[in-house]
Amino acid sequence: MRDSHPVTPDGRYFVVKGRLWRRTNPALPEDQVKARVAQLMDARRRLARKSLSDEERAAAHAQVDDAKRALGERGDVWWDDGAPDLNRHMAKNTVYAEWFGGLSEPQ
């Protein structure tokens, strides 16, 4: 992830254009993260092709979803304190509003 995206104080999300995006589970072993990121990027490269059949496109989307779930970016949350999943919420409308409002540049 690029350093230009702020990360919430608890490390659960990064912010792009004011929206929260769930981060990869930090407890995952590095080799597992690398393998799943490779799977994710492979599927995204396939999705960039214009000549995919409907079946190929659906399979690539399923591969993206599988990788993101394995990374902890979708599906069940990777934290265990009962906090809700705020993935894709606007930061200004969440418990992170004060933190987000204090950032020096609009994100």
OpenMM code with the backbone's topology and positions (N, CA, C; nanometers):
from openmm import Vec3, app, unit

residues = "MET ARG ASP SER HIS PRO VAL THR PRO ASP GLY ARG TYR PHE VAL VAL LYS GLY ARG LEU TRP ARG ARG THR ASN PRO ALA LEU PRO GLU ASP GLN VAL LYS ALA ARG VAL ALA GLN LEU MET ASP ALA ARG ARG ARG LEU ALA ARG LYS SER LEU SER ASP GLU GLU ARG ALA ALA ALA HIS ALA GLN VAL ASP ASP ALA LYS ARG ALA LEU GLY GLU ARG GLY ASP VAL TRP TRP ASP ASP GLY ALA PRO ASP LEU ASN ARG HIS MET ALA LYS ASN THR VAL TYR ALA GLU TRP PHE GLY GLY LEU SER GLU PRO GLN".split()
positions = [
    Vec3(0.0848, -0.1179, 0.0000),
    Vec3(0.0000, 0.0000, 0.0000),
    Vec3(0.0886, 0.1233, 0.0000),
    Vec3(0.0486, 0.2230, -0.0707),
    Vec3(0.1261, 0.3468, -0.0781),
    Vec3(0.1148, 0.4238, 0.0518),
    Vec3(0.2233, 0.4961, 0.0833),
    Vec3(0.2271, 0.5746, 0.2057),
    Vec3(0.1333, 0.6942, 0.1997),
    Vec3(0.0837, 0.7291, 0.0827),
    Vec3(-0.0008, 0.8477, 0.0700),
    Vec3(-0.1409, 0.8281, 0.1282),
    Vec3(-0.1772, 0.7056, 0.1587),
    Vec3(-0.3089, 0.6788, 0.2151),
    Vec3(-0.2984, 0.6697, 0.3671),
    Vec3(-0.3710, 0.7553, 0.4378),
    Vec3(-0.3643, 0.7479, 0.5841),
    Vec3(-0.4277, 0.6192, 0.6362),
    Vec3(-0.3729, 0.5711, 0.7460),
    Vec3(-0.4205, 0.4497, 0.8111),
    Vec3(-0.4838, 0.4903, 0.9432),
    Vec3(-0.5999, 0.4330, 0.9738),
    Vec3(-0.6676, 0.4654, 1.0990),
    Vec3(-0.5774, 0.4301, 1.2175),
    Vec3(-0.5951, 0.4988, 1.3285),
    Vec3(-0.5090, 0.4748, 1.4448),
    Vec3(-0.5044, 0.3292, 1.4911),
    Vec3(-0.6128, 0.2546, 1.4710),
    Vec3(-0.6140, 0.1144, 1.5127),
    Vec3(-0.5591, 0.0202, 1.4057),
    Vec3(-0.5227, 0.0739, 1.2886),
    Vec3(-0.4621, -0.0053, 1.1825),
    Vec3(-0.5569, -0.0922, 1.1038),
    Vec3(-0.6866, -0.0731, 1.1208),
    Vec3(-0.7832, -0.1599, 1.0526),
    Vec3(-0.8154, -0.1154, 0.9099),
    Vec3(-0.8055, 0.0136, 0.8848),
    Vec3(-0.8461, 0.0682, 0.7554),
    Vec3(-0.7435, 0.1674, 0.7043),
    Vec3(-0.7426, 0.1860, 0.5718),
    Vec3(-0.6768, 0.3007, 0.5123),
    Vec3(-0.7859, 0.3803, 0.4426),
    Vec3(-0.7568, 0.5060, 0.4118),
    Vec3(-0.8585, 0.5956, 0.3579),
    Vec3(-0.8193, 0.6402, 0.2177),
    Vec3(-0.9133, 0.6272, 0.1241),
    Vec3(-0.8964, 0.6768, -0.0125),
    Vec3(-1.0202, 0.7579, -0.0464),
    Vec3(-0.9988, 0.8847, -0.0813),
    Vec3(-1.1094, 0.9750, -0.1158),
    Vec3(-1.2161, 0.9760, -0.0067),
    Vec3(-1.1717, 0.9727, 0.1182),
    Vec3(-1.2620, 0.9817, 0.2315),
    Vec3(-1.3286, 0.8518, 0.2718),
    Vec3(-1.3030, 0.7454, 0.1970),
    Vec3(-1.3688, 0.6168, 0.2229),
    Vec3(-1.2721, 0.5203, 0.2916),
    Vec3(-1.3252, 0.4459, 0.3896),
    Vec3(-1.2464, 0.3457, 0.4611),
    Vec3(-1.2391, 0.2161, 0.3806),
    Vec3(-1.1192, 0.1596, 0.3741),
    Vec3(-1.0980, 0.0313, 0.3089),
    Vec3(-1.0231, -0.0587, 0.4056),
    Vec3(-1.0756, -0.1772, 0.4289),
    Vec3(-1.0159, -0.2686, 0.5254),
    Vec3(-0.8766, -0.3127, 0.4799),
    Vec3(-0.7846, -0.3139, 0.5742),
    Vec3(-0.6475, -0.3563, 0.5471),
    Vec3(-0.6336, -0.5069, 0.5613),
    Vec3(-0.5248, -0.5578, 0.5087),
    Vec3(-0.4919, -0.6984, 0.5214),
    Vec3(-0.4690, -0.7335, 0.6683),
    Vec3(-0.5098, -0.8512, 0.7062),
    Vec3(-0.4913, -0.9001, 0.8426),
    Vec3(-0.3413, -0.9032, 0.8748),
    Vec3(-0.2963, -0.8248, 0.9721),
    Vec3(-0.1534, -0.8200, 1.0026),
    Vec3(-0.0999, -0.9471, 1.0672),
    Vec3(-0.1872, -1.0377, 1.1092),
    Vec3(-0.1428, -1.1626, 1.1720),
    Vec3(-0.1101, -1.2714, 1.0697),
    Vec3(-0.1406, -1.2473, 0.9418),
    Vec3(-0.1135, -1.3486, 0.8400),
    Vec3(0.0370, -1.3613, 0.8154),
    Vec3(0.0848, -1.4832, 0.7940),
    Vec3(0.2260, -1.5023, 0.7605),
    Vec3(0.2593, -1.4354, 0.6262),
    Vec3(0.3772, -1.3799, 0.6170),
    Vec3(0.4178, -1.3054, 0.4971),
    Vec3(0.4085, -1.3894, 0.3701),
    Vec3(0.4442, -1.5174, 0.3765),
    Vec3(0.4375, -1.6007, 0.2568),
    Vec3(0.2937, -1.6191, 0.2097),
    Vec3(0.2005, -1.6269, 0.3034),
    Vec3(0.0591, -1.6383, 0.2676),
    Vec3(0.0102, -1.5079, 0.2035),
    Vec3(0.0505, -1.3956, 0.2581),
    Vec3(0.0117, -1.2661, 0.2013),
    Vec3(0.0654, -1.2552, 0.0589),
    Vec3(0.1927, -1.2872, 0.0389),
    Vec3(0.2523, -1.2776, -0.0953),
    Vec3(0.1791, -1.3660, -0.1950),
    Vec3(0.1458, -1.4883, -0.1546),
    Vec3(0.0763, -1.5798, -0.2448),
    Vec3(-0.0619, -1.5276, -0.2808),
    Vec3(-0.1340, -1.4757, -0.1837),
    Vec3(-0.2693, -1.4255, -0.2096),
    Vec3(-0.2673, -1.2961, -0.2896),
    Vec3(-0.1690, -1.2114, -0.2653),
    Vec3(-0.1570, -1.0887, -0.3456),
    Vec3(-0.1242, -1.1257, -0.4903),
    Vec3(-0.0396, -1.2255, -0.5107),
    Vec3(-0.0092, -1.2719, -0.6467),
    Vec3(-0.1362, -1.3237, -0.7141),
    Vec3(-0.2176, -1.4002, -0.6404),
    Vec3(-0.3449, -1.4502, -0.6929),
    Vec3(-0.4360, -1.3336, -0.7301),
    Vec3(-0.4435, -1.2355, -0.6425),
    Vec3(-0.5277, -1.1180, -0.6653),
    Vec3(-0.4837, -1.0431, -0.7908),
    Vec3(-0.3547, -1.0179, -0.8033),
    Vec3(-0.3049, -0.9424, -0.9180),
    Vec3(-0.3221, -1.0206, -1.0486),
    Vec3(-0.3049, -1.1523, -1.0431),
    Vec3(-0.3271, -1.2345, -1.1611),
    Vec3(-0.4719, -1.2212, -1.2082),
    Vec3(-0.5640, -1.2298, -1.1154),
    Vec3(-0.7060, -1.2180, -1.1519),
    Vec3(-0.7363, -1.0788, -1.2061),
    Vec3(-0.6795, -0.9760, -1.1465),
    Vec3(-0.7043, -0.8399, -1.1952),
    Vec3(-0.6451, -0.8187, -1.3342),
    Vec3(-0.5304, -0.8789, -1.3623),
    Vec3(-0.4740, -0.8693, -1.4978),
    Vec3(-0.5672, -0.9355, -1.5980),
    Vec3(-0.6222, -1.0508, -1.5604),
    Vec3(-0.7168, -1.1174, -1.6504),
    Vec3(-0.8413, -1.0332, -1.6720),
    Vec3(-0.8887, -0.9680, -1.5676),
    Vec3(-1.0081, -0.8839, -1.5805),
    Vec3(-0.9842, -0.7622, -1.6697),
    Vec3(-0.8600, -0.7222, -1.6829),
    Vec3(-0.8284, -0.6066, -1.7667),
    Vec3(-0.8382, -0.6388, -1.9161),
    Vec3(-0.8380, -0.7653, -1.9485),
    Vec3(-0.8502, -0.8051, -2.0893),
    Vec3(-0.9926, -0.7815, -2.1383),
    Vec3(-1.0017, -0.7377, -2.2595),
    Vec3(-1.1344, -0.7092, -2.3155),
    Vec3(-1.2003, -0.8335, -2.3755),
    Vec3(-1.1210, -0.9363, -2.4052),
    Vec3(-1.1747, -1.0512, -2.4786),
    Vec3(-1.2142, -1.1685, -2.3898),
    Vec3(-1.2482, -1.1440, -2.2650),
    Vec3(-1.2891, -1.2526, -2.1766),
    Vec3(-1.4331, -1.2948, -2.2037),
    Vec3(-1.4560, -1.4237, -2.1953),
    Vec3(-1.5938, -1.4728, -2.2030),
    Vec3(-1.6612, -1.4426, -2.0693),
    Vec3(-1.7918, -1.4556, -2.0650),
    Vec3(-1.8649, -1.4347, -1.9400),
    Vec3(-1.8168, -1.5309, -1.8315),
    Vec3(-1.7898, -1.6552, -1.8702),
    Vec3(-1.7424, -1.7545, -1.7748),
    Vec3(-1.6031, -1.7191, -1.7220),
    Vec3(-1.5144, -1.6744, -1.8109),
    Vec3(-1.3786, -1.6351, -1.7684),
    Vec3(-1.3832, -1.5136, -1.6766),
    Vec3(-1.4688, -1.4195, -1.7103),
    Vec3(-1.4831, -1.2992, -1.6264),
    Vec3(-1.5370, -1.3366, -1.4875),
    Vec3(-1.6367, -1.4230, -1.4829),
    Vec3(-1.6929, -1.4668, -1.3537),
    Vec3(-1.5873, -1.5406, -1.2715),
    Vec3(-1.5070, -1.6242, -1.3354),
    Vec3(-1.4019, -1.6975, -1.2641),
    Vec3(-1.2969, -1.6014, -1.2087),
    Vec3(-1.2607, -1.5004, -1.2845),
    Vec3(-1.1622, -1.4020, -1.2378),
    Vec3(-1.2183, -1.3216, -1.1209),
    Vec3(-1.3442, -1.2824, -1.1272),
    Vec3(-1.4077, -1.2112, -1.0155),
    Vec3(-1.4105, -1.2993, -0.8902),
    Vec3(-1.4398, -1.4274, -0.9088),
    Vec3(-1.4405, -1.5198, -0.7954),
    Vec3(-1.3008, -1.5334, -0.7355),
    Vec3(-1.1978, -1.5320, -0.8202),
    Vec3(-1.0603, -1.5411, -0.7725),
    Vec3(-1.0225, -1.4158, -0.6930),
    Vec3(-1.0661, -1.2983, -0.7394),
    Vec3(-1.0422, -1.1740, -0.6648),
    Vec3(-1.1086, -1.1839, -0.5277),
    Vec3(-1.2340, -1.2251, -0.5255),
    Vec3(-1.3065, -1.2348, -0.3990),
    Vec3(-1.2396, -1.3347, -0.3048),
    Vec3(-1.1972, -1.4479, -0.3557),
    Vec3(-1.1307, -1.5493, -0.2740),
    Vec3(-1.0018, -1.4935, -0.2127),
    Vec3(-0.9232, -1.4250, -0.2925),
    Vec3(-0.7971, -1.3683, -0.2421),
    Vec3(-0.8234, -1.2617, -0.1367),
    Vec3(-0.9186, -1.1735, -0.1615),
    Vec3(-0.9472, -1.0665, -0.0662),
    Vec3(-1.0029, -1.1216, 0.0648),
    Vec3(-1.0825, -1.2266, 0.0583),
    Vec3(-1.1318, -1.2905, 0.1808),
    Vec3(-1.0170, -1.3563, 0.2574),
    Vec3(-0.9273, -1.4236, 0.1859),
    Vec3(-0.8132, -1.4888, 0.2507),
    Vec3(-0.7200, -1.3857, 0.3154),
    Vec3(-0.7124, -1.2673, 0.2577),
    Vec3(-0.6294, -1.1604, 0.3136),
    Vec3(-0.6978, -1.0886, 0.4305),
    Vec3(-0.8272, -1.1132, 0.4490),
    Vec3(-0.9008, -1.0471, 0.5564),
    Vec3(-0.9605, -0.9144, 0.5157),
    Vec3(-0.9557, -0.8825, 0.3872),
    Vec3(-1.0073, -0.7547, 0.3384),
    Vec3(-1.1572, -0.7593, 0.3100),
    Vec3(-1.2131, -0.8784, 0.3058),
    Vec3(-1.3576, -0.8998, 0.2891),
    Vec3(-1.3982, -1.0120, 0.3833),
    Vec3(-1.5282, -1.0287, 0.3985),
    Vec3(-1.5778, -1.1372, 0.4822),
    Vec3(-1.5690, -1.1022, 0.6296),
    Vec3(-1.5497, -1.2039, 0.7101),
    Vec3(-1.5416, -1.1830, 0.8547),
    Vec3(-1.4227, -1.0936, 0.8878),
    Vec3(-1.4419, -1.0068, 0.9871),
    Vec3(-1.3331, -0.9173, 1.0283),
    Vec3(-1.2232, -0.9971, 1.0971),
    Vec3(-1.1021, -0.9449, 1.0953),
    Vec3(-0.9891, -1.0149, 1.1563),
    Vec3(-0.9621, -0.9692, 1.2997),
    Vec3(-1.0344, -0.8715, 1.3482),
    Vec3(-1.0175, -0.8303, 1.4874),
    Vec3(-1.1246, -0.8979, 1.5716),
    Vec3(-1.1000, -0.9030, 1.7037),
    Vec3(-1.1899, -0.9805, 1.7885),
    Vec3(-1.2490, -0.9015, 1.9050),
    Vec3(-1.2533, -0.7692, 1.8925),
    Vec3(-1.3071, -0.6893, 2.0037),
    Vec3(-1.4538, -0.6509, 1.9852),
    Vec3(-1.5182, -0.7073, 1.8823),
    Vec3(-1.6593, -0.6811, 1.8601),
    Vec3(-1.6901, -0.5541, 1.7815),
    Vec3(-1.5873, -0.4796, 1.7426),
    Vec3(-1.6102, -0.3572, 1.6641),
    Vec3(-1.6695, -0.3944, 1.5283),
    Vec3(-1.7635, -0.3126, 1.4796),
    Vec3(-1.8274, -0.3446, 1.3525),
    Vec3(-1.7322, -0.3239, 1.2350),
    Vec3(-1.7688, -0.3833, 1.1230),
    Vec3(-1.6938, -0.3635, 0.9997),
    Vec3(-1.7444, -0.2358, 0.9329),
    Vec3(-1.6554, -0.1411, 0.9133),
    Vec3(-1.6919, -0.0143, 0.8501),
    Vec3(-1.6329, -0.0027, 0.7105),
    Vec3(-1.5948, -0.1154, 0.6526),
    Vec3(-1.5380, -0.1162, 0.5182),
    Vec3(-1.6315, -0.0454, 0.4211),
    Vec3(-1.5743, 0.0422, 0.3425),
    Vec3(-1.6429, 0.1206, 0.2389),
    Vec3(-1.7285, 0.2350, 0.2929),
    Vec3(-1.7315, 0.2542, 0.4240),
    Vec3(-1.8038, 0.3681, 0.4802),
    Vec3(-1.7211, 0.4949, 0.4628),
    Vec3(-1.7875, 0.6070, 0.4573),
    Vec3(-1.7169, 0.7346, 0.4553),
    Vec3(-1.6636, 0.7599, 0.5964),
    Vec3(-1.5357, 0.7904, 0.6068),
    Vec3(-1.4715, 0.8083, 0.7374),
    Vec3(-1.5424, 0.9150, 0.8206),
    Vec3(-1.5887, 1.0199, 0.7568),
    Vec3(-1.6520, 1.1304, 0.8299),
    Vec3(-1.7832, 1.0895, 0.8971),
    Vec3(-1.8381, 0.9740, 0.8607),
    Vec3(-1.9639, 0.9260, 0.9179),
    Vec3(-1.9436, 0.8099, 1.0144),
    Vec3(-1.8225, 0.7941, 1.0647),
    Vec3(-1.7906, 0.6789, 1.1498),
    Vec3(-1.7236, 0.7249, 1.2792),
    Vec3(-1.6848, 0.6286, 1.3597),
    Vec3(-1.6112, 0.6582, 1.4831),
    Vec3(-1.4752, 0.7207, 1.4535),
    Vec3(-1.4330, 0.7194, 1.3298),
    Vec3(-1.3051, 0.7787, 1.2899),
    Vec3(-1.3200, 0.9245, 1.2452),
    Vec3(-1.4375, 0.9816, 1.2577),
    Vec3(-1.4642, 1.1164, 1.2063),
    Vec3(-1.3697, 1.2210, 1.2650),
    Vec3(-1.3501, 1.2201, 1.3948),
    Vec3(-1.2640, 1.3206, 1.4569),
    Vec3(-1.1197, 1.3043, 1.4083),
    Vec3(-1.0717, 1.1817, 1.4063),
    Vec3(-0.9367, 1.1542, 1.3559),
    Vec3(-0.9249, 1.2013, 1.2111),
    Vec3(-1.0225, 1.1635, 1.1282),
    Vec3(-1.0182, 1.1982, 0.9864),
    Vec3(-1.0233, 1.3495, 0.9678),
    Vec3(-1.1076, 1.4171, 1.0453),
    Vec3(-1.1173, 1.5629, 1.0359),
    Vec3(-0.9890, 1.6330, 1.0749),
    Vec3(-0.9052, 1.5684, 1.1530),
    Vec3(-0.7803, 1.6276, 1.1957),
    Vec3(-0.6644, 1.6070, 1.1005),
    Vec3(-0.6862, 1.5326, 0.9914),
    Vec3(-0.5782, 1.5137, 0.8950),
    Vec3(-0.5477, 1.6444, 0.8248),
    Vec3(-0.4234, 1.6662, 0.7924),
    Vec3(-0.3812, 1.7951, 0.7372),
    Vec3(-0.4274, 1.8175, 0.5939),
    Vec3(-0.4439, 1.7099, 0.5163),
    Vec3(-0.4878, 1.7243, 0.3776),
    Vec3(-0.6118, 1.6411, 0.3540),
    Vec3(-0.7004, 1.6857, 0.2662),
    Vec3(-0.8166, 1.6029, 0.2321),
    Vec3(-0.7692, 1.4715, 0.1700),
    Vec3(-0.8301, 1.3645, 0.2094),
    Vec3(-0.7898, 1.2323, 0.1594),
    Vec3(-0.8985, 1.1738, 0.0736),
] * unit.nanometer
topology = app.Topology()
chain = topology.addChain("A")
for resn in residues:
    res = topology.addResidue(resn, chain)
    for name in ("N", "CA", "C"):
        topology.addAtom(name, app.Element.getBySymbol(name[0]), res)
